[in-house]
Structure formats: structure tokens, C-alpha cells
Amino acid sequence: MLFLVAALLLMGVVLGAVAHAPLTFTVAAGAVIAVWLGIFALRELHGHDRGTSAH
């Protein structure tokens, strides 16, 4: 329960910061994060296909 409260508090702080940022900055930052997550997902997908493991 404490984790949920902390997560909601953090989300409120982040969303509050985004609400005060210009729309163009918010969209650009969102696009950068989306590309980063897409690259990460592709690397994870291809890494598991080769059978490599860090564990």
C-alpha cells in the first residue's frame, strides 16, 4: 500500500511538471521517450532470440 501511495505521489509531481511545460516541449520529450523505449524493446527482443543471457 505504501508503494502505491509513493507511486501516485510521484506521478502527481511528474504530471504537474508536464502541465506547466509548453506543449511542444511535452510532445518532443514524449517522442524521445517513445523512441528510447522502442529501441530498448527491439534490443530485448533480439537479445532473447540469440539466446544470450546476463544471468
Secondary structure as UniProt FT lines:
FT   HELIX           2..20
FT   HELIX           23..50
//
